[in-house]
């Protein structure tokens, strides 16, 4: 019998499956423009790790085509200012390399505050990284927010 060419689930997908949270695993590499048919870039969100001058790490999730307003995120998170975590410190801080940061995995290891741009609520499903470059998950925004204890806010410039 021929083996099925089954894509191995990422740890993030395993966590969501175990928690009985509906999601779909996708092969997407938005950094290289590899996006399956039927998916638009406004559905794809990036997970940004920043550090606040008062609170330490804070996570902002915004549409891939948008720019984060650091001013808005600072105010929401109780900081005077926030700044992107340098790429060399990213894996040490979140557990993930650039392009693989995701709210599910980060929440499993850390209790960082997580904020999702409110535009996600306008979509039926949003897409975020699944913890490995080139792997993503499609999930209902509210399901994701509930699972990672995130709030919906206006985060973009």
C-alpha positions as CSV (number, residue, x, y, z in Angstrom):
1,X,0.0,0.0,0.0
2,X,1.2,3.5,-0.9
3,X,1.8,5.8,2.0
4,X,-0.3,8.9,2.1
5,X,1.7,12.1,1.6
6,X,0.3,13.6,4.8
7,X,1.6,16.9,6.0
8,X,2.7,16.7,9.6
9,X,0.8,18.9,12.0
10,X,2.8,21.7,13.7
11,X,2.8,21.8,17.5
12,X,0.4,24.8,17.2
13,X,-2.1,22.6,15.2
14,X,-1.7,19.8,17.7
15,X,-2.5,22.1,20.6
16,X,-5.6,23.5,18.8
17,X,-6.8,20.0,17.8
18,X,-6.4,18.8,21.4
19,X,-8.4,21.8,22.6
20,X,-11.1,21.0,20.1
21,X,-10.8,24.4,18.4
22,X,-11.7,24.3,14.7
23,X,-8.9,25.4,12.4
24,X,-7.4,24.5,9.0
25,X,-3.7,24.0,8.4
26,X,-2.4,25.8,5.3
27,X,0.9,26.0,3.4
28,X,1.5,29.7,3.0
29,X,4.7,31.7,2.8
30,X,3.5,35.2,2.6
31,X,7.0,36.5,3.0
32,X,7.8,34.9,-0.4
33,X,4.3,35.6,-1.9
34,X,3.2,31.9,-1.8
35,X,-0.5,32.2,-1.2
36,X,-3.1,29.5,-2.2
37,X,-6.0,30.3,-4.5
38,X,-9.1,31.6,-2.8
39,X,-7.1,33.4,0.0
40,X,-6.6,37.1,0.0
41,X,-3.9,39.0,1.8
42,X,-6.4,40.8,3.9
43,X,-7.1,37.5,5.7
44,X,-3.4,37.0,6.6
45,X,-2.2,38.4,9.8
46,X,1.3,38.8,11.2
47,X,2.3,38.3,14.8
48,X,4.6,41.0,16.0
49,X,6.7,40.8,19.2
50,X,7.5,44.1,20.8
51,X,8.8,45.1,24.2
52,X,7.3,47.8,26.4
53,X,9.3,50.2,28.5
54,X,7.2,49.2,31.5
55,X,5.7,45.8,30.9
56,X,8.3,43.9,28.9
57,X,7.1,41.8,25.9
58,X,3.8,42.5,24.2
59,X,2.3,40.9,21.1
60,X,0.4,42.7,18.4
61,X,-1.4,40.8,15.6
62,X,-2.2,42.9,12.5
63,X,-3.0,42.4,8.8
64,X,0.1,41.5,6.8
65,X,-0.4,44.6,4.6
66,X,-0.8,47.0,7.5
67,X,1.6,49.0,9.7
68,X,1.5,48.7,13.4
69,X,0.9,51.9,15.4
70,X,3.4,51.5,18.2
71,X,1.8,54.5,19.9
72,X,-1.6,52.8,20.1
73,X,-0.1,49.5,21.2
74,X,2.0,51.3,23.9
75,X,-1.1,53.0,25.3
76,X,-3.2,49.8,25.2
77,X,-0.5,47.8,27.0
78,X,0.2,50.3,29.7
79,X,3.6,51.5,28.3
80,X,4.9,54.9,27.4
81,X,6.5,53.3,24.3
82,X,7.0,50.0,22.7
83,X,9.6,48.9,20.1
84,X,10.1,45.8,18.0
85,X,12.2,43.1,19.6
86,X,15.5,42.8,17.6
87,X,15.5,39.8,15.4
88,X,18.6,38.3,17.2
89,X,16.5,38.3,20.5
90,X,13.3,37.1,19.0
91,X,13.7,33.3,19.5
92,X,15.0,33.8,23.0
93,X,11.9,36.0,23.9
94,X,9.1,34.2,22.1
95,X,10.5,30.8,21.2
96,X,10.0,31.4,17.5
97,X,12.1,32.7,14.6
98,X,11.1,35.6,12.4
99,X,8.2,34.5,10.2
100,X,7.0,31.8,12.6
101,X,5.8,33.8,15.6
102,X,2.2,32.8,16.5
103,X,-0.1,33.7,19.3
104,X,-1.0,30.0,20.2
105,X,2.6,28.9,20.8
106,X,3.6,32.1,22.5
107,X,0.6,31.9,24.9
108,X,1.6,28.3,25.8
109,X,5.0,29.4,27.1
110,X,4.5,33.0,28.2
111,X,1.8,35.2,29.7
112,X,2.5,38.2,27.4
113,X,-0.4,40.5,26.7
114,X,-1.8,39.8,23.2
115,X,-3.8,42.3,21.1
116,X,-5.4,41.5,17.7
117,X,-6.4,44.3,15.3
118,X,-10.1,44.8,15.3
119,X,-10.3,44.3,11.5
120,X,-10.1,40.5,12.2
121,X,-13.6,40.7,13.5
122,X,-14.9,41.7,10.0
123,X,-13.6,38.4,8.6
124,X,-15.2,35.0,8.7
125,X,-11.7,33.5,9.3
126,X,-8.2,34.9,9.8
127,X,-4.9,33.3,9.0
128,X,-1.9,33.3,11.4
129,X,1.4,31.5,11.5
130,X,1.3,27.9,12.7
131,X,4.7,28.2,14.4
132,X,6.8,27.2,11.4
133,X,7.8,29.3,8.4
134,X,5.6,28.3,5.5
135,X,2.8,26.8,7.7
136,X,-0.3,28.8,8.8
137,X,-3.7,28.1,10.3
138,X,-7.0,29.5,9.3
139,X,-9.2,30.1,12.4
140,X,-12.2,32.1,13.5
141,X,-10.8,35.4,15.1
142,X,-13.0,35.1,18.2
143,X,-11.9,31.4,18.8
144,X,-8.3,32.5,18.6
145,X,-8.8,35.5,20.8
146,X,-10.6,33.4,23.5
147,X,-7.9,30.7,23.4
148,X,-4.9,33.1,23.8
149,X,-6.8,35.6,26.0
150,X,-6.3,38.4,23.5
151,X,-8.4,41.5,23.1
152,X,-9.5,43.2,19.8
153,X,-8.2,46.7,19.5
154,X,-7.4,49.4,16.8
155,X,-3.7,48.7,16.3
156,X,-2.9,50.0,12.8
157,X,-1.7,53.4,11.6
